[in-house]
Amino acid sequence: MERDQQSQKAADRAVDQATEDAKAGFGNGIDNAQASWNRATGQNPDQAQEAVSEAAKGAQAMFGNLRDGADAALDRNAQLAEQLSEVGKCSLEAVAASSKVIVKGAGILSREAAEYGRKNAEDASGAIQRVSQVRNPADLFRLQSEFAQAAVDNAVGYSTRMSEAMIGLAGEMAEAIAYRQHPPRNG
């Protein structure tokens, strides 16, 4: 984000400088032309020739200043393009790094979900066997209470593990992105 703001400020400065260079070039040319016109209003042909010559010099100076301003603006734009390219490269590296973390996280989360499903299937199988051995309603209610408590504890434990895994993965992704956007400086 900070690099985007710096790049925008650099672009704004380049445009402002090019505008000032162009204004200066036009201003000098117009001033020279005006001075030449004022001198040329006399009847002397030599003065008129001199005025035309000075007007031509003023126009050359004006176009020279414009060309110099355009060259400077092109140089600044090339530097800006290079900076934007570097920002884009860092962004792509950050996306690639965070994608690796996402793939790793998907593996962890799917293994955790498979384990949770396996454990629930085993618990359900065990519950069916125990229910088939019940001899009176009191034992059935006690057994149902135990199953309900175990299911709630299991769900809470699973939810906690998944939350911790998601938080850990989010932290790894943020770290990977931050590192790619602002790598430590060597030397």
N, C-alpha and C positions, 0 to 999 in steps of 0.2 A: 504494500500500500504506500509505504514511504517512498519507494523508488518511483512509483507512478506519479506521485506528487512532485518529486524532484524532476522527473522527465517533463512533466507539464510546465513547470516553472522554467526549465531550460528552453523549451519550445517557445514560451511566451517572450522570454528575453531575446531569442533569435529573431522573432517577428518584430519586436519593438526596435531592435538595432537596425534591421533592414529598412524599416519605415523611416527611422531617423536619417539613415544614409541616403535614402531616396529624396527625402525632403531637403537635405543639405545640397544634394546635386541639383535639384530643380531650382532651389532658392538661389544658388550661385549663378546658374545659367540665366535666370530671369533678371537678376540684378545686373549682370553684365549686358544683357540685351537692352534693358531700360537705359542704362548709361550710354550705350551706343546710340540708341534712338534719340536721346536728348542732345547728343553732340551732332547728330545728323540733321537736325531740323534747320541748320544754317544753309546758305546758298552755295557754299564752297564745295566743288566736286571732290577735292582731296579729303575734306572732312567726311563726306558721304562715303567715300571708298574706305576710309579708316574706320568709320562706324560699322560698315558691312563686315570688314575684316574682324573687328572686335566682337561683333555679334556671332560670327562663325567660330571664333575662339571660345566664346562663352558657351555656344551649343556643344562644341567638342568637349569642353570641361564638364558640362552637365552630363553628357552621355558617358564620359569617362567615369564620373562619380557614380552614375547609375550602374555601370558595369562592375565597378569595384564593390558597390553595395550588394549587387546580385551575387558576385563571387563569394563575398563574405557570408551571405545568407545561405548559399549552397554548402559552404564548408560547415557552417553551424548545423544545417539540416543533416549532413552526412554524419556528424558527431552524434546528433540526436538519434538518428536511425540506428547507429551502432549501440547506443545505450539501450534503446528499446529492444534490440535484438538480444542483448545480454539479459534483460529482464524476462523476455520470453523464454530464453534457454533455462533460466533458473526456475521459471514456473513449470516448464515441462518436466524438469528433473524432480521437482516437488510432487507433481502428479504421479510420476513413475514410482517414486519412493512410497507415497501413501497407498498406491495400488498394491504394492508388495505387502504392505501391512494389512490391507483389506483381505487379500487372498489368505494370508497366514491366519487372520482372525476368523475368516469363514471356516477354515479347517478346524480350528479350536472349537468354535461354537457348534459345528455339526457333530463333532465327536462327543461333545458334552450332551447335546440333544439325543444322540443315539444311546449313550450310556443311561440317560434319564429314562428313555423309553424302555430299554432292556430291564432296568430295575423295576419300573412300574409293572411290566409284564410278569416278572418273577413274583412281585408282591401280590398281584392279582391271582396268580396261580396258587400261591400259598394260602391266600384268603379263601379261595374256593374249597381247598382241601380242608381247612379248619372249619368252615361253615358246614361241610358235609358230616363232620364228626360231632356237631352240637347235639345235645340230648334234651335241653329244655330252653324255654324262652329267656330266662335270666342270663344264661351263658351266651345266647345269641345277641342280646343287647350289649353285654359286656364286650363281646368280640367286635361288634359293629363300632362301638366307641373306640376301641383300640385301633381298628382299621382307619377310622376317620382321623384320629389324632396322628397316626403314622403318615397318612396322605397329606395332611396339612403341613407337618414337619418336613416331609419330602419336598413339597411344592415350595415352601419358604427357602429351604436349603438350595434348591435348584435356581430359584429366582435370584438369590444372593450371589451364587457362583456366576450366573450369567451377567448380572450387573457388574460384578467386579471385573469379569473378562472384558466387557464392553468398555468400561472406564479405562482399563489398561490399554486396550487397543486404540481408543481415542487419544490417549496420551502419547502412544507411540507414533500415531499418525501426525499429531501436532508437532512432535519433536522432529520427525522426518521432514515435514514441510518447512518448519522454521530453520532447520539446518541448511536445507537447499536454498532457501531465499536469502539467508544471511550466514554463509559459511564462515567458520573462524578464519581470521587473517593469519597468515604465516609470516614470520619474520618481523 
